[in-house]
C-alpha cells in the first residue's frame, strides 16, 4: 500500500485545508448495530477524520463496543458523539466502533499519517 497522506501540524482539526487522503473508508450504518473499522498499519499513528451528514448522529468508541445513550441521567461511557465532524488521534491496529439509532446513516473516515515531528 502507498505511504499515507501526511497530517501536518499546521492543519486545523476542522477539515479545512486538509489534502485528500489516500486512506478513505465509508459505510452505511444499520440501526443499533456496532460496526467496526480497523485502523490501517501503514503508519504507526494517524489523525482519523470522521464525517457524517448534517443532521445525523453517530457514536464512536475506540477499542470498545460503541453504545447509544439511554435514560435521562449522565452515565460513564466509552462512546463519543459525532455530529458532522470529529478528528481524533489513533494508532495502527486500533479498532473504531460506530453505532447509530437511525438506519441508513452514512459515515466517512479519512486517515492522515502522523510523522515523528507531530
C-alpha positions in Angstrom: 0.0 0.0 0.0 1.1 3.6 -0.6 2.5 5.8 2.1 -0.4 7.5 3.9 -1.2 11.2 3.2 0.7 13.1 6.0 -1.1 15.2 8.5 0.8 18.4 9.0 0.6 20.1 12.4 -0.3 23.4 10.8 -3.6 21.9 9.5 -6.6 22.5 11.7 -8.7 19.6 13.0 -11.8 21.0 11.4 -11.2 19.5 7.9 -10.3 22.9 6.2 -7.1 22.9 4.3 -6.5 19.2 4.5 -5.2 17.4 1.5 -7.2 14.5 0.1 -6.3 11.3 2.0 -5.3 8.1 0.2 -6.8 6.1 3.1 -10.6 6.6 2.8 -13.4 4.4 4.1 -17.2 4.6 4.1 -20.1 2.7 5.4 -23.9 3.0 5.7 -24.8 2.0 9.3 -27.8 -0.1 10.3 -29.8 1.0 13.4 -28.2 -0.1 16.7 -25.5 -2.3 15.1 -22.0 -1.9 16.4 -19.9 -1.6 13.2 -16.1 -1.7 13.3 -13.1 -0.3 11.3 -9.5 -1.4 11.9 -7.0 1.4 11.7 -4.5 0.7 8.8 -1.0 -0.4 9.7 0.9 1.6 7.0 2.0 4.2 9.7 2.2 4.0 13.5 -0.2 6.9 14.2 -2.9 8.7 12.4 -5.4 11.5 12.6 -8.8 9.9 11.9 -11.2 12.4 10.4 -14.8 11.1 10.8 -17.6 12.8 9.0 -21.4 12.3 8.8 -24.2 14.2 7.0 -25.5 17.3 8.8 -28.5 16.4 11.0 -27.3 12.8 11.6 -25.8 11.4 14.8 -23.5 8.6 15.4 -21.4 7.4 18.4 -17.9 6.2 18.1 -15.7 4.3 20.6 -12.0 3.3 20.5 -11.2 -0.3 21.1 -14.6 -0.8 22.9 -18.1 -1.5 21.6 -20.0 1.7 20.8 -23.2 2.3 22.7 -26.1 4.6 22.4 -27.1 6.7 25.4 -30.2 5.7 27.5 -32.3 7.4 30.1 -32.1 10.9 31.3 -29.1 10.5 33.7 -25.5 11.0 32.9 -23.6 7.7 32.8 -19.9 6.9 32.2 -19.4 5.8 28.6 -16.6 4.8 26.2 -18.5 6.3 23.3 -18.3 9.9 21.9 -20.9 11.7 19.9 -20.1 12.7 16.3 -22.2 15.5 14.9 -20.9 16.3 11.4 -17.1 16.1 12.0 -14.8 14.6 14.6 -11.0 14.3 14.4 -9.0 12.1 16.9 -5.6 10.6 17.0 -5.5 6.8 16.7 -2.8 4.1 16.4 -2.3 1.4 13.8 -4.4 -1.6 14.7 -6.8 0.3 16.9 -10.4 -0.6 16.3 -13.0 2.1 15.8 -16.6 1.1 16.7 -19.6 3.0 15.3 -23.3 3.0 16.2 -26.4 5.0 15.4 -30.1 4.9 16.3 -31.0 5.7 12.7 -30.6 3.2 9.9 -29.1 4.5 6.7 -26.6 6.9 8.3 -23.5 7.3 6.1 -20.1 7.6 7.7 -16.8 8.6 6.1 -13.4 8.1 7.7 -10.2 9.6 6.3 -6.8 8.7 7.9 -3.8 11.0 7.8 -0.4 9.6 8.8 1.4 11.3 11.7 5.2 11.7 11.4 7.7 11.8 14.1 7.6 15.6 14.0 3.9 15.8 15.0 
